[in-house]
Amino acid sequence: MSLNLIIEPLGGSHDRKAFSCGVVALDHYLREQASQDVKRRISNCFVAADRNVDLIAGYYTLAASSVPIASLPDDLTKRLPRYPVLPAILIGRLAVDTRYQGQRVGSILVVDALRRCAQAAPASFALIVDAKDDKAAAFYRKHGFTPFQGRLLSMFLSVATALKLFG
Ligand SMILES: CC(C)(COP(=O)(O)OP(=O)(O)OC[C@H]1O[C@@H](n2cnc3c(N)ncnc32)[C@H](O)[C@@H]1OP(=O)(O)O)[C@@H](O)C(=O)NCCC(=O)NCCS
């Protein structure tokens, strides 16, 4: 059966307990912490809800952040004004339930995060992420993210470049 997903803000009707992505900390976060963070305006949480079976296929969080211009590669900064810090949006967490992995739900979530960045009223230069390990970093590299200077797991994606990439 083809996936019938809707991506929407986490709400009371979503079954957070059934979510299982293979990383206990990410399951625990969705179950116990995500809605508190939303209430306290620390981050927003968006879920890909499966309309066929009432499960959360995946989720991600977004929060306002910033990047020091010195952490970006020179070939990028030479085309930018010399502001010391640029606005960014952080994907704090992103996970896909094991039952949905390998079906492009992760890609859909990254593109949805990008779309929300591009449409938000405050401008953001980049979408940034702290990948939790090499495997996660490989997933983000696949989606155009580049490591900050001298970092391996801390990565960014220029919103303007990504809009060209993903249309
Ligand atoms: C990493 C994760 C989000 C990927 O989600 P997914 O829905 O299975 O990935 P998709 O099906 O959307 O894959 C999209 C592309 O990324 C690739 N990809 C997926 N996981 C990858 C990985 N770990 N390393 C490299 N590439 C990966 C896929 O092969 C696919 O490539 P293709 O376009 O050439 O076919 C998911 O496996 C997950 O939630 N893992 C546990 C939590 C986690 O590690 N979160 C990372 C954030 S810190």
Ligand as a Chemical Component Dictionary entry (heavy atoms), coordinates in Angstrom:
data_LIG
# 
_chem_comp.id                   LIG 
_chem_comp.type                 NON-POLYMER 
_chem_comp.pdbx_formal_charge   0 
_chem_comp.three_letter_code    LIG 
# 
loop_
_chem_comp_atom.comp_id 
_chem_comp_atom.atom_id 
_chem_comp_atom.alt_atom_id 
_chem_comp_atom.type_symbol 
_chem_comp_atom.charge 
_chem_comp_atom.model_Cartn_x 
_chem_comp_atom.model_Cartn_y 
_chem_comp_atom.model_Cartn_z 
_chem_comp_atom.pdbx_ordinal 
LIG C1  C1  C 0 18.561 8.101  9.272  1  
LIG C2  C2  C 0 17.054 8.009  9.009  2  
LIG C3  C3  C 0 16.379 9.314  9.441  3  
LIG C4  C4  C 0 16.831 7.789  7.496  4  
LIG O1  O1  O 0 15.431 7.793  7.221  5  
LIG P1  P1  P 0 14.819 6.893  6.042  6  
LIG O2  O2  O 0 13.394 7.263  5.896  7  
LIG O3  O3  O 0 15.121 5.466  6.302  8  
LIG O4  O4  O 0 15.682 7.382  4.791  9  
LIG P2  P2  P 0 15.150 7.563  3.301  10 
LIG O5  O5  O 0 14.401 6.351  2.862  11 
LIG O6  O6  O 0 14.406 8.867  3.202  12 
LIG O7  O7  O 0 16.517 7.678  2.509  13 
LIG C5  C5  C 0 16.775 8.733  1.624  14 
LIG C6  C6  C 0 18.143 8.552  1.034  15 
LIG O8  O8  O 0 19.099 8.591  2.092  16 
LIG C7  C7  C 0 19.842 7.362  2.095  17 
LIG N1  N1  N 0 20.113 6.990  3.489  18 
LIG C8  C8  C 0 19.233 6.623  4.422  19 
LIG N2  N2  N 0 19.859 6.349  5.576  20 
LIG C9  C9  C 0 21.184 6.540  5.327  21 
LIG C10 C10 C 0 22.359 6.391  6.084  22 
LIG N3  N3  N 0 22.320 6.029  7.377  23 
LIG N4  N4  N 0 23.543 6.649  5.486  24 
LIG C11 C11 C 0 23.606 7.046  4.183  25 
LIG N5  N5  N 0 22.539 7.205  3.412  26 
LIG C12 C12 C 0 21.343 6.948  3.980  27 
LIG C13 C13 C 0 18.981 6.354  1.397  28 
LIG O9  O9  O 0 19.757 5.321  0.832  29 
LIG C14 C14 C 0 18.307 7.204  0.351  30 
LIG O10 O10 O 0 19.220 7.398  -0.733 31 
LIG P3  P3  P 0 18.761 7.326  -2.279 32 
LIG O11 O11 O 0 18.079 8.653  -2.500 33 
LIG O12 O12 O 0 20.033 7.223  -3.044 34 
LIG O13 O13 O 0 17.861 6.165  -2.403 35 
LIG C15 C15 C 0 16.398 6.793  9.733  36 
LIG O14 O14 O 0 17.094 5.628  9.380  37 
LIG C16 C16 C 0 16.377 6.926  11.254 38 
LIG O15 O15 O 0 15.471 7.528  11.805 39 
LIG N6  N6  N 0 17.363 6.341  11.943 40 
LIG C17 C17 C 0 17.402 6.378  13.401 41 
LIG C18 C18 C 0 17.541 7.787  13.955 42 
LIG C19 C19 C 0 18.683 8.584  13.347 43 
LIG O16 O16 O 0 19.772 8.067  13.117 44 
LIG N7  N7  N 0 18.427 9.876  13.103 45 
LIG C20 C20 C 0 19.390 10.766 12.421 46 
LIG C21 C21 C 0 19.248 12.143 12.900 47 
LIG S1  S1  S 0 20.421 12.552 14.194 48 
# 
loop_
_chem_comp_bond.comp_id 
_chem_comp_bond.atom_id_1 
_chem_comp_bond.atom_id_2 
_chem_comp_bond.value_order 
_chem_comp_bond.pdbx_ordinal 
LIG C1  C2  SING 1  
LIG C2  C3  SING 2  
LIG C2  C4  SING 3  
LIG C2  C15 SING 4  
LIG C4  O1  SING 5  
LIG O1  P1  SING 6  
LIG P1  O2  DOUB 7  
LIG P1  O3  SING 8  
LIG P1  O4  SING 9  
LIG O4  P2  SING 10 
LIG P2  O5  DOUB 11 
LIG P2  O6  SING 12 
LIG P2  O7  SING 13 
LIG O7  C5  SING 14 
LIG C5  C6  SING 15 
LIG C6  O8  SING 16 
LIG C6  C14 SING 17 
LIG O8  C7  SING 18 
LIG C7  N1  SING 19 
LIG C7  C13 SING 20 
LIG N1  C8  SING 21 
LIG N1  C12 SING 22 
LIG C8  N2  DOUB 23 
LIG N2  C9  SING 24 
LIG C9  C10 SING 25 
LIG C9  C12 DOUB 26 
LIG C10 N3  SING 27 
LIG C10 N4  DOUB 28 
LIG N4  C11 SING 29 
LIG C11 N5  DOUB 30 
LIG N5  C12 SING 31 
LIG C13 O9  SING 32 
LIG C13 C14 SING 33 
LIG C14 O10 SING 34 
LIG O10 P3  SING 35 
LIG P3  O11 DOUB 36 
LIG P3  O12 SING 37 
LIG P3  O13 SING 38 
LIG C15 O14 SING 39 
LIG C15 C16 SING 40 
LIG C16 O15 DOUB 41 
LIG C16 N6  SING 42 
LIG N6  C17 SING 43 
LIG C17 C18 SING 44 
LIG C18 C19 SING 45 
LIG C19 O16 DOUB 46 
LIG C19 N7  SING 47 
LIG N7  C20 SING 48 
LIG C20 C21 SING 49 
LIG C21 S1  SING 50 
# 
